[in-house]
Amino acid sequence: MRKSGKPDLRWTQRKNHEAQFNCQSASVAMKARIVVTLKSGVLDPQGKAIEGALKSLGIAGVASVRQGKVFDIEIEGSDRKQAQAALKAAADKLLANTLIENYDVKLLG
């Protein structure tokens, strides 16, 4: 409150911002990495193309290349088991074609 009896809006805005910041920092976000790779018996034409390109660039010692996908995901919450289950469900339903791909879910830190 100012001496004039009017509220100090700067103080009110600062307190509201601090309250919003505290609410945002209270929700914990876990980081996860899901790595999707082709199953061992599945042909990988993109990997073969990359292998050929690496050899044509003069990079020696390349025996074979298998291509895959990496998903870095932040998920809110503090229950690691629940997060692991949700990420596994996401990989099963969306991120991997489980007929031809394997996946690995890891919670980081």
PyMOL commands that set and color helices and strands:
alter all, ss='L'
color gray80, all
select helices_A, chain A and resi 9-26+45-56+80-95
alter helices_A, ss='H'
color red, helices_A
select strands_A, chain A and resi 29-38+68-76+101-108
alter strands_A, ss='S'
color yellow, strands_A
deselect
rebuild
show_as cartoon
